[in-house]
Amino acid sequence: MTHAETDPARTQLSIQKSEARGRRGMAATKHPAASAVAVEVLAAGGSAVDAAVAAAFAVGVVEPWNSGIGGGGYAVVAGPDHAHAAAFPMRSGSGAAPERYPLDGRGNVGAFLWAGVQDDANLHGYRAMAVPGAVAGLSALHQRHGRMPWRELVQPAVRLARGGFELGWYDSAYMTALAPAARRHPELHRRFYPGGEPPGSDHFEPARITQPELAASLEAVAEDGAEAFYRGDLAAEIARACADNGGVIQRADLAAYRARVSAPLQTSYRGVTVLVPGPGGAGPTTVQTLNLYEHFDAPAAGRVSVERLHAYLWSARLAFADRFHFMTDPERADAPWDALASKRYAAARAQAVDPAAAPDGYAPGDAWAYAAPEHAVQRLKSETSTTHLCTADADGTLVSLTNTLGGGWGAEVVAGDTGIVWNNGMMWFDPVPGRPNSIAPNRCGLNNMTPAVARSPDGRAMAVGASGGRRITNCVTQLIGYVFDHGLGAQAAVAAPRVDASTPWVTVDPRFGAETLEALRARGWDVRPPAIPGRSAFASPVLILRDADGGLGGGVDVFHSAAAQGL
């Protein structure tokens, strides 16, 4: 609770989590079982990357509606003498032609507010499926930074899939919320909703989910690595299921998939080095938001001041206007990538900020001028379903990794007999032809993932990221500010109230207090506080903070069953 909401005359509700502490290692994930797997790897001598790989496989088993080997993502790895970004997002299949997704006249559909498609074919079903990158990305990270054998890192996930796991309180509630989506596709419903209802909904005993088909698929990946998934028997079964059901993925699409490992996109924020993935995800938007926000003296204004919130909302809105105007697949279209992340462009864009009023429009800036010369919402599925995890080891390496299926239960398809829940990556593409992110074969669509690592000259360093769709980048940038502008620890930063400017209105945590909300409205902001300041309103983060003396703190979303564990 903040001071703005303290009223001794009334009962107050307080939901809190303690901060996990460690010195030899730390894991913060969206599920206790995945955090435990990561810490076991660290205790056995594995690197932070080993721990992240094992946790990513494990969390895909225990949160199969959010992530898994049928999805894709991004990661940042940063140690004392190295820094890399891995890109392994979903790609459209070679059959993803625009005419396969005819428009139906609706607007503002889904997480990206695109135009509507007949039968919502870009949101669920076989035409919504895109080629996943998770196995390729985890393999690429392991080849570069792993210490332990690949098989040993996949085996914990195999055991969880074969032996099963108990649903926690959050899992049960989330599966209940996703039940209508699962009912659209019998194979998914049969596997995860026996008897037609969410497991555990009719008794008080903890429900247990086993996934024997997924265990067999993971065992193949454990034995033969990415080859098994993209070119082996699994690829053949996936391609067959797509061909039999009108999908857009062919076996050659799987064989052609490659993850990318490169230098991260980097900026400085008040002297703090911030590392994120480059174009494709929301990394450039995160950098631009920080570059804009840096023009306001946030530390002096105070964390809960109206002036600070106003400046942050302006910064986020300007960055989002440019995001949707310029961002697209960096391999397929040119855009002023360097300029969008530059300090010069941010300084020019910051001139638009009115310190007393909200913007009356959201036009993009002229980023090309700073480039080198060569260069009404319909929620038809749940909020986007993604997982994030962070790991740290005793050698000073931090990993921030996001993996996603897209929407809740992804495409709502379990491919063939593999047990793999597939992504709905086609939701990332604009169904209207002729635009930067329009549907086309063999492309990566616009997505919102932005894992980050930030390092301060005083020796502090943090890994941070979130699930939550378009709200992710606002979440990550505010947590960076809470830690380095205002000195909050890992759990305090995660638990602190936030704002979000990624929608046509602005969402403001009611814990800031009624006076603050009214002051923002007086400046012209369309303020809409959520009933519960949880994941659906502000994204769901996890964070690891390394103190200047080497101690590690883990912070996780208060409104989620996420857990951190130290070593």
BELPE-V42111 format. One record per residue. N is the residue number from 1. RES is the residue in one small letter. OMEGA is omega as a letter, one per 30 degrees, with the letter a starting at -180 (999 if undefined). NEAR is the number of other ideal C-beta (glycine too) atoms within 12 Angstrom. Layout:
n->(N	N)
res->(RES	RES)
omega->(OMEGA	OMEGA)
near->(NEAR	NEAR)
This chain:
n->(1	2	3	4	5	6	7	8	9	10	11	12	13	14	15	16	17	18	19	20	21	22	23	24	25	26	27	28	29	30	31	32	33	34	35	36	37	38	39	40	41	42	43	44	45	46	47	48	49	50	51	52	53	54	55	56	57	58	59	60	61	62	63	64	65	66	67	68	69	70	71	72	73	74	75	76	77	78	79	80	81	82	83	84	85	86	87	88	89	90	91	92	93	94	95	96	97	98	99	100	101	102	103	104	105	106	107	108	109	110	111	112	113	114	115	116	117	118	119	120	121	122	123	124	125	126	127	128	129	130	131	132	133	134	135	136	137	138	139	140	141	142	143	144	145	146	147	148	149	150	151	152	153	154	155	156	157	158	159	160	161	162	163	164	165	166	167	168	169	170	171	172	173	174	175	176	177	178	179	180	181	182	183	184	185	186	187	188	189	190	191	192	193	194	195	196	197	198	199	200	201	202	203	204	205	206	207	208	209	210	211	212	213	214	215	216	217	218	219	220	221	222	223	224	225	226	227	228	229	230	231	232	233	234	235	236	237	238	239	240	241	242	243	244	245	246	247	248	249	250	251	252	253	254	255	256	257	258	259	260	261	262	263	264	265	266	267	268	269	270	271	272	273	274	275	276	277	278	279	280	281	282	283	284	285	286	287	288	289	290	291	292	293	294	295	296	297	298	299	300	301	302	303	304	305	306	307	308	309	310	311	312	313	314	315	316	317	318	319	320	321	322	323	324	325	326	327	328	329	330	331	332	333	334	335	336	337	338	339	340	341	342	343	344	345	346	347	348	349	350	351	352	353	354	355	356	357	358	359	360	361	362	363	364	365	366	367	368	369	370	371	372	373	374	375	376	377	378	379	380	381	382	383	384	385	386	387	388	389	390	391	392	393	394	395	396	397	398	399	400	401	402	403	404	405	406	407	408	409	410	411	412	413	414	415	416	417	418	419	420	421	422	423	424	425	426	427	428	429	430	431	432	433	434	435	436	437	438	439	440	441	442	443	444	445	446	447	448	449	450	451	452	453	454	455	456	457	458	459	460	461	462	463	464	465	466	467	468	469	470	471	472	473	474	475	476	477	478	479	480	481	482	483	484	485	486	487	488	489	490	491	492	493	494	495	496	497	498	499	500	501	502	503	504	505	506	507	508	509	510	511	512	513	514	515	516	517	518	519	520	521	522	523	524	525	526	527	528	529	530	531	532	533	534	535	536	537	538	539	540	541	542	543	544	545	546	547	548	549	550	551	552	553	554	555	556	557	558	559	560	561	562	563	564	565	566	567)
res->(m	t	h	a	e	t	d	p	a	r	t	q	l	s	i	q	k	s	e	a	r	g	r	r	g	m	a	a	t	k	h	p	a	a	s	a	v	a	v	e	v	l	a	a	g	g	s	a	v	d	a	a	v	a	a	a	f	a	v	g	v	v	e	p	w	n	s	g	i	g	g	g	g	y	a	v	v	a	g	p	d	h	a	h	a	a	a	f	p	m	r	s	g	s	g	a	a	p	e	r	y	p	l	d	g	r	g	n	v	g	a	f	l	w	a	g	v	q	d	d	a	n	l	h	g	y	r	a	m	a	v	p	g	a	v	a	g	l	s	a	l	h	q	r	h	g	r	m	p	w	r	e	l	v	q	p	a	v	r	l	a	r	g	g	f	e	l	g	w	y	d	s	a	y	m	t	a	l	a	p	a	a	r	r	h	p	e	l	h	r	r	f	y	p	g	g	e	p	p	g	s	d	h	f	e	p	a	r	i	t	q	p	e	l	a	a	s	l	e	a	v	a	e	d	g	a	e	a	f	y	r	g	d	l	a	a	e	i	a	r	a	c	a	d	n	g	g	v	i	q	r	a	d	l	a	a	y	r	a	r	v	s	a	p	l	q	t	s	y	r	g	v	t	v	l	v	p	g	p	g	g	a	g	p	t	t	v	q	t	l	n	l	y	e	h	f	d	a	p	a	a	g	r	v	s	v	e	r	l	h	a	y	l	w	s	a	r	l	a	f	a	d	r	f	h	f	m	t	d	p	e	r	a	d	a	p	w	d	a	l	a	s	k	r	y	a	a	a	r	a	q	a	v	d	p	a	a	a	p	d	g	y	a	p	g	d	a	w	a	y	a	a	p	e	h	a	v	q	r	l	k	s	e	t	s	t	t	h	l	c	t	a	d	a	d	g	t	l	v	s	l	t	n	t	l	g	g	g	w	g	a	e	v	v	a	g	d	t	g	i	v	w	n	n	g	m	m	w	f	d	p	v	p	g	r	p	n	s	i	a	p	n	r	c	g	l	n	n	m	t	p	a	v	a	r	s	p	d	g	r	a	m	a	v	g	a	s	g	g	r	r	i	t	n	c	v	t	q	l	i	g	y	v	f	d	h	g	l	g	a	q	a	a	v	a	a	p	r	v	d	a	s	t	p	w	v	t	v	d	p	r	f	g	a	e	t	l	e	a	l	r	a	r	g	w	d	v	r	p	p	a	i	p	g	r	s	a	f	a	s	p	v	l	i	l	r	d	a	d	g	g	l	g	g	g	v	d	v	f	h	s	a	a	a	q	g	l)
omega->(l	a	a	a	a	l	a	a	a	l	l	l	l	l	a	l	l	l	l	a	l	l	a	a	a	l	l	a	a	l	a	a	l	l	l	l	a	a	l	l	l	a	l	l	l	l	l	l	l	a	l	l	a	a	a	l	a	a	l	l	a	l	a	l	a	a	l	a	l	a	a	a	a	l	l	l	a	l	a	a	l	l	a	l	l	l	l	a	l	l	l	l	a	l	a	l	a	a	l	a	a	a	l	l	l	l	l	a	l	a	a	l	l	l	a	l	l	l	a	a	l	a	l	a	a	l	l	a	l	a	a	a	a	a	l	a	l	l	l	l	a	a	a	a	a	l	a	l	a	a	a	a	a	a	l	l	l	a	l	a	a	a	l	l	l	l	l	a	a	l	a	a	a	l	l	l	a	a	l	l	a	a	a	a	a	a	l	a	a	a	a	a	a	a	l	a	l	l	l	a	a	l	a	l	l	l	a	l	l	a	a	l	l	l	l	l	l	l	l	l	l	a	a	l	a	l	a	a	a	a	a	a	l	l	l	a	l	a	l	a	l	a	a	a	l	l	a	a	l	a	l	l	l	a	a	a	l	l	l	l	a	l	l	l	a	l	l	l	a	l	l	l	a	a	l	l	a	a	a	l	a	l	l	l	l	l	a	l	l	l	l	a	l	a	l	a	a	a	a	a	a	a	a	a	l	a	l	l	l	a	l	a	l	a	a	a	l	l	l	l	l	a	a	l	a	a	l	l	a	l	a	a	l	l	a	a	a	a	a	a	a	l	a	l	l	l	l	l	a	l	a	a	l	a	a	a	l	l	l	l	a	a	l	l	l	a	l	a	a	l	l	a	a	a	999	a	l	a	a	l	l	l	a	a	a	l	l	l	l	l	l	l	a	l	l	l	l	l	l	a	l	l	a	l	a	l	a	a	l	l	a	a	l	a	l	l	a	a	a	l	a	l	l	a	l	l	a	a	l	a	l	a	l	l	a	a	a	l	l	l	l	l	l	a	l	l	a	a	a	l	a	l	l	a	a	l	a	l	l	l	a	l	a	l	a	l	l	l	a	a	a	a	l	l	a	a	l	l	l	l	a	a	a	l	a	l	l	l	a	a	l	l	a	a	a	l	a	l	l	a	a	l	l	l	l	l	a	l	a	l	l	l	a	a	l	l	l	l	l	l	a	l	l	l	l	a	l	l	l	l	l	a	a	a	a	a	a	a	a	a	l	a	l	l	l	l	l	a	l	l	a	l	l	l	a	a	l	a	a	l	l	a	l	l	a	a	999)
near->(25	26	16	27	25	14	14	7	6	9	10	15	14	13	15	17	27	20	32	38	27	33	20	26	44	50	55	58	54	50	46	33	39	49	43	31	43	54	40	29	42	40	24	24	21	38	34	52	48	43	58	57	57	53	56	60	55	46	56	55	46	47	49	48	54	50	50	49	53	52	52	50	56	53	56	55	48	42	28	18	10	24	35	38	42	48	44	47	49	53	41	44	41	26	31	38	22	28	18	30	35	21	25	19	14	22	18	18	31	37	38	41	27	34	29	29	35	20	21	33	36	48	44	39	36	39	40	50	52	50	48	50	49	53	49	41	48	53	36	33	47	41	21	28	36	32	25	29	20	31	24	26	40	45	30	40	46	33	29	37	39	24	20	21	34	22	31	27	17	28	36	30	22	38	37	26	24	35	28	22	38	37	20	26	31	15	29	36	25	16	31	41	33	19	15	15	19	28	30	25	21	15	12	8	12	16	27	19	34	26	34	22	28	42	31	24	42	45	28	32	44	35	22	23	29	36	22	32	45	37	24	24	25	39	37	25	28	45	34	22	32	36	21	15	26	19	36	41	47	27	28	20	34	42	23	20	40	25	37	31	31	26	20	39	39	33	37	23	40	27	18	30	28	46	45	49	51	37	42	44	50	51	49	44	50	55	46	53	50	47	38	42	43	32	27	30	17	31	23	14	21	21	32	31	26	30	24	32	42	36	36	42	44	38	41	47	44	41	46	44	31	41	43	29	26	37	42	30	33	32	21	23	22	20	31	32	34	29	34	46	42	30	24	22	34	36	20	24	39	27	16	29	29	20	21	17	17	30	28	13	13	25	16	28	33	19	33	22	18	27	22	15	10	10	18	12	22	21	24	31	35	36	36	43	45	53	53	56	60	60	59	52	44	27	28	28	41	50	60	57	60	61	54	57	54	52	44	44	47	51	49	46	46	37	43	31	20	40	41	45	47	52	55	53	48	53	49	47	48	34	41	25	18	11	23	28	36	30	41	35	28	29	36	43	46	43	51	46	55	58	58	59	48	47	36	25	15	16	17	33	44	49	57	55	59	51	53	44	45	42	40	51	49	45	51	56	51	45	51	50	43	36	43	35	34	24	20	29	30	43	33	26	39	47	34	36	38	51	46	42	44	43	34	22	24	37	38	40	38	30	33	34	25	17	19	33	30	18	25	39	23	16	28	21	35	21	31	23	30	27	11	17	32	31	41	30	33	46	45	46	56	62	54	59	47	45	25	15	12	23	27	43	40	45	43	47	45	36	32	39	34	46	37	48	41	35	32)
